[in-house]
Amino acid sequence: MYPPESRFAQIDNIDLTDLSFWAQPYGDRDAAFAALRGRPEPVLFREPVMPGFGQGTGYYAMVRHADIAEVSRRPQDFGSEPTAISIIDLPEEFNNFFGSMINMDNPQHARMRRLVSRAFGRGMAAEFEAASHKAARKIVDDLIAEGPGDFVRKVAAIMPIAVLSGMMGIPDDDYEFIYDRSNIIVGTFDPEYVPRADQATAALLKTSHELADYIARLAADRTRNPTGDLITRLVQAQIDGERLSPEELSSFFILLVVAGMETTRNAISRGLVLLSDHPEQRKLLLSDFETYAPGAVEEILRVATPINWMRRTVRRDCEVNGHRFTEGDKLLLFYWSANRDEDVFPDPYEFDITRDPNPHMTFGSVGPHFCLGAHLARMEVTVLFRELFSRLPEIRTVGKPRRLVASFVEAIKHVECAF
């Protein structure tokens, strides 16, 4: 099945920079990216205009699976500095909060990744799984006690906050603080979270300051009173005598809020929508959860694609699959498009939990920036749905989901559930 006929099938009607494009029905978006993949060369788009920021020269949209894979495996040619998460170059004051390893090239990136991986890597899998089971049980307990409502607020948003907070020793009373600040970071241009567009920059800086101050207080406490939790491990982590600086710890915490919490939250919420909209796939999953869950989670991650894109900056004149780029060019790697590339995924617009192979790019592609927490996200989604469907097998979403106004994060803000 192919995208429906749409005005976005015409290149001249596509503007990936305009937030209104990302609010269109998914079919229109799919039609646009299918048209872009059909072009022989990447298309150059204008950059967004923000008060106080200079106007850039534009960015190239990388939309094919093969092109994104090639760019990702060549960090010597395509850098994550000065930023991987913003189309425009951010002012220096933002780097204190968003200068995490996701925006670094080697050797700084390798150093930072080594430091945090000891506290956050696969060696912690058993502990993360125990935390995930504990969180899922309480979430479903509370949902049953309280009854149906906003699935995002009651379930999807709470799961990653509860898991990471439990591992970090963050009190339950602070969940609301984390939830509210994460909404502002990913929803800076959504009127529900920042009512006035001219206040977006100030709101983002204020929220980042608050999160940085919060983690600084936790780090100071764990330095004086180590407990063995994740914050303690991050404070104590060292390689060759080097530790995370306060600024690095703050930026990593903000990265966890966005990459570790928001992406899992959105995979869970979109997952229940997909399973509700495709009852035959839901029936198959529930017929033998342990057999079909791994494939279902991968297909949910492919279709949901919680992070739409990442940026790379060309470090030297080079070529990618016949396309020439010049030092300083900006590229946006559109994972949403790669996850629907007809050359890689047969029937890419079908939701099929038995899809195999499923080489989606939801956690990035090959290369040094593949998501450090991919294993944790998969675990959380699996554990949550196992608990949910074993105790509430009829749960489903009802009504139309309300989507976040954003291009970077693909999110459902609100969707009602019934059981």
C-alpha positions, 0 to 999 in steps of 0.5 A, a space after each residue: 500500500 502506498 501513501 494516498 494522493 496528496 498535495 504533498 506529493 508535489 515537491 513545491 508544496 513541501 516545507 519540512 521547516 514549517 511546523 504545520 507540515 508536521 501537524 498534517 495527517 500521517 498519510 500526507 507526511 508519507 506522501 511528501 517523503 515518498 516524493 523526496 525519496 524519488 528525487 535524484 538529489 537531496 533537496 535544500 530547505 530553508 532554516 527556521 527563523 527565530 528572534 535573536 538568531 541569525 538566518 542560516 544557509 539552509 539544510 539538505 534533507 537526507 531521506 533514503 535509508 542508504 544515504 542516512 546509513 552512509 552518513 552515520 558510519 562516516 563521523 570523520 566527514 559528518 560531525 555532530 558538532 556544533 549540534 545534532 538536535 537543532 537546525 539552527 546553530 545554538 548560542 553559546 549559553 545553550 551549550 551548558 545544557 545541551 552540550 551533551 555527548 549527542 552533540 559531540 565528535 570524537 575524542 570528546 564523544 568517546 570519552 563521555 560515552 565511556 564514562 556514562 556507559 559504565 553506569 548506564 550500559 548493558 551491564 545494568 540490564 538486570 537492574 533496569 529490568 527489575 526497575 521496569 517490572 516494579 514500575 509497570 506493576 504500580 502503573 497498572 495497579 493505579 490505572 485499574 484503581 483510577 479507571 480509564 482516562 488519558 493514557 499518556 498521562 496515566 501510563 506512557 509518560 509515567 513508565 520511563 520517568 518511574 524507571 529512571 527516577 527509581 534508578 536515580 533515587 529521585 523521589 516520587 514527589 518530583 515526578 511532576 517536576 520532571 514531567 512538566 519540564 520535559 514537556 517544555 523542552 520537547 514542546 517549546 513551540 506547542 502553545 499548550 506548554 509555551 503559550 507565546 511563541 516569542 517566549 520560546 527561547 526564554 522558556 527553554 533556557 529557564 527550564 534547562 536552568 531548573 533541570 541543571 540546578 535539580 541534578 546539581 543538588 542531587 549530585 552534591 548530595 550523592 557526593 556527600 552521601 553515596 547510595 549506590 544509585 545511578 546518580 552516585 555511579 555517574 558522580 563516581 564514574 571515572 576513566 584515567 582519573 577523569 570524572 564528569 564535570 558538573 556541566 557534563 552531568 547536567 547536560 547528560 541528565 537533560 539528554 536522559 529527559 528527552 532521549 531516555 524518557 520522551 522517546 519511550 513515552 511516545 513509543 508506548 503511547 503510539 504502540 497502543 494506538 497502533 494495536 487498537 487501530 489494527 485489531 488483527 495484529 493485536 489479536 496475534 500479539 495476545 495469542 502468544 505474547 512472548 513469541 510475538 512481543 519482540 517483533 511487535 516492539 520493533 515494528 512499533 518503534 519503526 512506525 512510531 519513530 519518536 525522533 524524526 531527525 538528527 542533524 550532521 554538519 559536513 566537516 570536509 568536502 565529500 560525496 555520499 552515494 553520488 551526492 556532493 557536499 561542501 564543508 559546512 553544509 547542514 544535513 538532516 537525517 530524517 529517520 521517519 523517512 528511512 523507516 518507510 523506505 520502499 527499497 528496504 521495507 516491503 509494504 512500508 505503510 503496513 503495520 506488521 508485527 511479524 516483519 522480519 528483517 526490520 532494520 529500522 533507524 529509530 535509535 539512529 544508524 550504525 556509527 558512534 552515535 547509536 543510542 546508548 539506551 536502546 536496550 532499555 527502551 526496548 525493555 521498558 516497552 516490552 515489560 509495560 505491554 506485558 503487564 498491561 495486556 496480561 491484566 487488562 487484555 481489552 484496553 484500547 485507545 479511543 478518540 483521536 490522539 492529540 499530537 505535539 506541535 514539533 518537528 524533532 520529537 514525534 509525540 502524542 500529547 494526549 489520547 484516551 484509553 478505555 477498558 
